[in-house]
Amino acid sequence: MVTPGPPEVPEGLDLAALEEVACEVARAAGRLVVEDRPDDLDVSSKSTRTDVVTEMDQRSQELILAELARRRPDDAVMGEEEGGLSGTSAVTWVVDPIDGTVNYLYGIAHYAVSVAAVVGDPAVPGGWRSVAGAVFEPVSDELFHAHLGGGARLAAGGGVRTLRVIGPTDLGLSLVATGFGYDAAVRARQANALVEVITAVRDVRRQGSAALDLCDVAAGRLDAYYETGLNAWDRAAGQLVATEAGAVLGGRVDDTPDADLTWAAAPGVAAPFADLVRRVTAEHVTRRP
Ligand code: IPD
């Protein structure tokens, strides 16, 4: 399939202002999912019985939709859960109301709200690009944020610091994260691929939130990350944070992460890491954006 190149950023689009909106909305939704979590959380399943959605995923998305409609009434919104908004501007917000839903369900404090502004059509493979975004981890109160060309920052503990990836130069000494889909047959392929990865690196983590994995590469808490079969909302904000921090990112064929494969790595290990994950996941082809 021929995919279009990433779209141009329209002239005059205020990317810093979009970043600010992403931060405010991600913070508001993150506080909601922590503060309003009921003791008897209502849970149902989606694509498979292990792919869960909680009432708080839906409420978080409703809050995000309402906040974006108020602040950016002309923009479209595409979210992981039911409902979205159509728009007339060049911007679509791609949002994951809780990335790491299974962690949230189990009370594991590693999940995030991910809010990204993209240009182009996020439903078209290769047809969109993130221009601003925020990933908020509400339990640790860490906010990762970035806009295209503006660098990446982490706001935490009352301060803000610029993120700059340095990292190792030896893949064998690299700490790598990955994730798994919700379909058993897909997982079997992902597990087979992992056997080859885990024997080539320092160690592997499965943390449960793709958005935070990408931000952890930006923050130097991981040296590299890869996953097959991600949706646009899992990665739209995190991949911008990682890129702006100086990580090298790519997908199946070039430097654009895609649904087949998303990888991110410190510059010193990016080339061998890309070769490795492209080779071991070669048959993991999907058709999503
Ligand atoms: C999931 C997480 C997980 C990744 C899965 C995603 P969700 O998102 O990001 O780390 O491995 O592929 O679907 O379902 O928690 O929003």
Residues whose N, C-alpha, C, O or C-beta is under 5 A from the ligand:
A	BS01	IPD	I98 D99 G100 T101 V102 G179 F180 G181 G208 S209 A210 A211 D234
